[in-house]
Amino acid sequence: MTRALIVVDVQNDFCEGGSLAVAGGAGVAAEISAALADGPWDHVVATQDHHVDPGAHFAEHPDYVSTWPVHCVVGTGGIGFHPSLDTAKVEAVFEKGAYAAAYSGFEGSAGGQGLAEWLRERDVTEVDVVGIATDHCVRATALDAVREGFVTKVLLNLTAGVAPATTESALVELRAAGVTLVGEPVVTTS
């Protein structure tokens, strides 16, 4: 049994001060770093929104469901990992969404290799998913992990959600898919 941690999109644009900030994102970055210090994971990977021109994913008047403000554009500071996230143990970064919307880390690649293939090459059977946002990219990554056959857990205390309603809906969907949920997500109503 080999276990990996997938750190989802803990990037500057998704934390306070970013173009698509999720309240509590910076705190989650610091908490993930603390967990990495003595965590039980055999492998650690990260995902990163990596937009060049994702087309209709960006909108001047976003609906915050399928269209969003401009964020995580290649060549900007917003694409970088938040400074509170210690990336020293991250073995690979899976970039996603260059020319289309991409929510799941399993849509990304690192050096031309997909996340599922990377995990299988290292005999990973279990994954823990953390990061931003509980109700969007964490949700999509965890659902794809289950579809790919990994025993999947979301460590909710190491996630931040955009809004209470969409976060609760995501948790219902994750439970129904067989994802184990541990703790409570960071969600603010402001």
Secondary structure by P-SEA (a helix, b strand, c coil): cbbbbbbccccccccccccccccaaaaaaaaaaaaaccccccbbbbbbbccccccccccccccccccccccccccccccccccccccccccbbbbcccccccccccccccccccaaaaaaaacccbbbbbccccccaaaaaaaaaaaaccbbbbccccbbbccaaaaaaaaaaaaaaccccccccccccc
